[in-house]
Amino acid sequence: MQNAPTLTTNPDSRTTELNGRDQSSTSLVVETRGLRKVYGNFVALDRMDLAIPRAAVGLLGPNGAGKTTLLKILLGLSRPTEGTANVLGFDTRSQGISIRERVGYMPESDALPPGTTAADFVGHMAEMSGLPAREARQRAADVLYQVGLDEERYRLIKGFSTGMKQRVKLAQAIVHDPSLVFLDEPTNGMDPQGREEMLELIIRIHRMLGMSVIVSSHILEDIERVCDYVVIVNGGKLILSQPIGKDIGSAANTDLLVRVDGDPAAYIARLAQDGLKAGPSRDEEARAFGEIAVVFDGDRTYDLVRDAAVELGMAMRSLRTRERSLEDLYLGQIEGDGGSDGRV
């Protein structure tokens, strides 16, 4: 894909140049306090305290976890039952229009008008964001070039492939040069090549165009590829919020893989007496060799796994370390919140 021109706009007299777009005084793009949303007797969000920095953020959680409800509130489209939510320093209850002027949204569902060209649709969305008609058309051309649809911009959308439609949805989300972009399942329905190209576009949006992005996806590999921060929700609750590169793979997220001669259940139970979390490893290769995963808890972990084997009269056949992946972290948090299967 060719290098695209720098995008600049000035909607509503707001200077939104690439290196000088509107910024709030806070370093956070999203902040919630005691956020709660109830539908009848169903609690969709349960007193969520969340602080999301300016970054490429992955929003993870199983179906029904509360991700969609959270996005609706952050976009100012739904009012919380209790608590507060701020996006780019604006209150979602009273300043929804100001928020939507400064954020972009790429929906998961395909709601594109089939009888319209990509240029007309994206240009219309630019005008809806406050750009004058002439500038909106130019912005539409620029941003369609950015997403790789320069030659197809005058074709009707109904003739587009799934991947091309996803690019149009991305284009309309960034046409007004927002400070923050919400991307809901951006690689949904795409083939491997299209998925790879979409991930590259997301990386470009964040790193080269300077936009913060929040990617809601069920594909862990996509989040690990493009994001440097992860938020995990489940059952309407915040389960985890932390950097990906910094903490995942550190000592705090490392397993010791131990293989002993004897009853693994007895060994795991003995480690639990010393406060160590252990269980069959999720790693297929490790399970095939009968290795037990012990969550690393400082240097004392080495002594405790040795002492437990000695006390039970079990020979220790192997001991090695393994950094935990985002998948390990995600599954561990979700299972820990909703009932673990004992694997770590």
N, C-alpha and C positions, 0 to 999 in steps of 0.2 A: 504494500500500500504506500502511495506517495506521501511525502510530507505535506501537510495541509497548512493553509494560511492561518495566522493568528486571528482569533475571534475577539472582536470588541463591540460593545454596545453602549447605549446610553438611555435605557428605558426610563420613563417617568423622571427624567432629569437626574437619574442615579448613575454615577460613573461606575461602570462594571468592566473595566479593562482587565485583561488577563492577570496582571500583577497588582491590580488595585481595585478589585471588586468590593462591594459593600461588605463590611465585616462588623460584627458586633464586638463589644469590648471583651466578651468572654472567649476563652480558648475552646469552649465546648460548642458543638453544633446542636446537641440535644441534651436536655436536662429535665428529669422528672423527679417529683417528690410525692410519695404516697399515692401514686397514680392507681386509680381503681375504676374499673368499668364493669357494670352489672347489667345483664339483660334478663329481667325477670328474676328467676332464682339461680341463674347461671352467672358465675363470676368469671369474666373473660380476662381481666387484669386484676391482680391482687396486691395492692399497695406497693407498686414498683418504684424503687429509687434507682434511677439510671443516669449515668453521666457518660456521654459519648464525645470523644475528642475529634478534632479536625483530622480525619484519616480516611483510609479505605476500610470500611467496617463491614464485617459479615454478620448478618442476623440469622441465627440458626434456631431450629426448634421443630419438633414433630407437628403433624397436622393437629390443629386445635390448640396449639401452644399459646396463642395470643398474638402472633406476629401481625396478622392482618388488622386486628383491632388496634394494635399499637400504631401501625402506619396511618390508619384513618385518623386517629387522634393527633398524631404529629403533623398531618397535613391540614388540620383544622376542619376536617369533614365530620368529625364526631366529637361530642363533648364528653369529658370524663365524668363519672359519677362522683368521684372525690379526687382530691389532690390536684397538682399542677403539672403542666408540661410546657417547656419552652424550647423553641427551635430558632437558632441563630439569635437568641436573646429576645424573641417575641413570644408572647403568651398565646397558646393555641385557642384559648377560650374567646379572647377579645380581639386578637390580631391575626386571624386566619388569612385575610387578604394579603397582609404584609408578608406573611410566611410564603404564600403561594407565588408572590411576585419574585421571591428570592430562591425558591427551590424548584427542582424538576422532578417529574414522576413518570416512570416507565411502568405501566401496569402489566400484570401477568396475562390478563385476558386480551384477546384480539378484538379491539373495538375500532378498527380503522375503517374509514369510508371507502368501499371498494371502487366506486365510480369516480374517484378523485385521483389526480396525479400526486406523486410524493411531494413535488415542489409546491403545489397549491395547498396541500394539507399542512405541511410543515410551516409554510408561510402564514397560513391562517392561524396556526397555534402561536406563532411569533407575534402576530397582531393581538391575539387574545392576551398575551403577556404584556402588552403595552407599547410595542414598537410601532412606529409609523409604517404605512403600507409599503413604501419604497424600501425602507431599511429592512422590513420584515422579509421581503423577497430576496434581498441580498444575503441576509443572514441565513435564510433557508438554503440558498445555493451553497454558501460556505459550509454549513454544517452537514449537508448531504454529501459534500465532497469529503468531509472529515470521516464519515462513517462508510465511505466506499460506494456511494450510490450516485455519483456525479453523472454517469452516462445514462442511468435509468430514471433520473428525477422527473422526466416528463411522461413516463409510462403510467398507466392506470394501476393502482395498487392491487386490484383484483387479479392481475397477472403475476404478482410477485410470489416468490417462494417463501416458505416459513422464515428462513434466515433473513431475507430481504425485508420482510414485514417487521422482524425484530429490530432491524437497523432503522427503519422508519420510526418505530416507537422510541428508540434511543435518540434519534435526531430531534424529535419534537420535545423530548425531555431536557435537552441541553441548548435549544435554539436561542433562548433568552439569556444564556451565559449565567446560569444560577451559581450560587455559592455551594449548594448542597443538592445532590441528586439521589432520589430513592429509586432503586432498581429491583423490581419484584420478579424473581425467576427469569433473569435476562437471557439465559441459554435454553429456555423451555422449548422443546420440539426441534432443536437444531441438530444437524448431523455433526460428526466429529470435527470436520474442517470449519464449519460455520461456528461451532462452539468455540474453537480455538481463536478464530478471528474476533469474535465478540469479547472474549476475555482480554485480548490485546487492546481492543478499543477502550474497555473499562480502565485498563492500566494507563492508557494514554490520557484519558479524561482526568484521572487523578494526578498523575505525575507531570504531565506536560501542560494541561490546561488549568491545573491548580484547583479543581473542584473536589470537595469532599464527597464521598459516595457511601451509601448504605445499601448493601446488596443482600436481599432476602432470598435465600436459596436452600434447597434441600441437598444440593450436591457439594459434599465436603471438599472435594478436590478443587472445585471452582473457588470456594472461599479461601482455601489455603494458597491458591495460585495468585489471586489478585488483592487479597486483603492483608492488612497489618494489624488489625484489631478484630476481636470477635465478641459478640454478645449472644448468649444462649438463654432462651426462655423456654419454660415448660409449665403447663398448667396455670398460665397467667402470671407466673412468678419469674423474677430474674434469678437465673441459676449461676451465671458466670458473666463477667465483663472484664476483659484483660487483653493486653497486646498479644499477638500471635508469635512474632519472631523473638520477642524478649524472654517470655516465660516458658513457652512450649519448647521443650528440648533442654531446659535448664535442669539443675539438680532437683528442683521442686517437682518436675514432671518427668522423672526418670524411674524406670523399673529395674530392679535386680531380678534376673532370671536365674532361678536356683533349681538344680536337679538333685534329688536325694534318693537313696535306696530305702523304701519303706512306704508306709501309708501317707499319701499326700494330705488327706483330710486331717490326720493327727498332727502333722507338721504345721499346717495352716492354722489349726486351733491353738497350737502352742505359741506361734508368732502373735496371734491375736491377744494373748494374755499380756504380751509386752507392748501392746498398742500399735502393732504393725498391721496394715491392711494387706492381705495376700489372697490369692486365688488362682485358678487356672488362667493362663494367659489367653488373650484374644488372638494372638498371633498364631496362625495355623502351624507354622514350622515349629514354634516353641511348644505347642501342644503335642505335636507329633513326637517330640523328644521327651515328653513328660515334664517339661519345665514349669515351675510355679513362678508367677509374677508377684514380686513384693514391691509395694510402693516405697520409693526411697524416702527416708526420714532422717537425713543427716548421716554423719559418719557412724553413729551408733548402730545403724542398720546392719553393717557388715558384722559387727560383734554379735548382734542378736540372732542373725540367721545361722551363724556358726554355732553359737551356744545352744540354740534350739536343737540342732542336729546332734550335737554331742549328748545333750540331756536325754534325747529319745533313742540314742544308740543307732542313729542313721548315718551312713557314710554319705558325704557330700561329693557328688560326682562332677558338678560343674557350677560355676558362678560367673555371670557376665551381666553387663549393663545394657539397657536398651532405652533410647530416648522415646518418649511417648509422642505420637502424632496427634494432629487435630482430631482425627477419628477416635483415637483412644480417649482423648480429653472429652469429646462430645458424648460418646457412649457412656463413659464413666460418670459424667455429670447427670445425664438423663436417667440412667439406671439407678444412680444413687438417689435421685429425687423421687423416682417412682417405683423403687423396688429393684435392687440389684440382683443379677443372676449369679453373683459371686465372682465374676471374672473382673480382672483389673488390667 
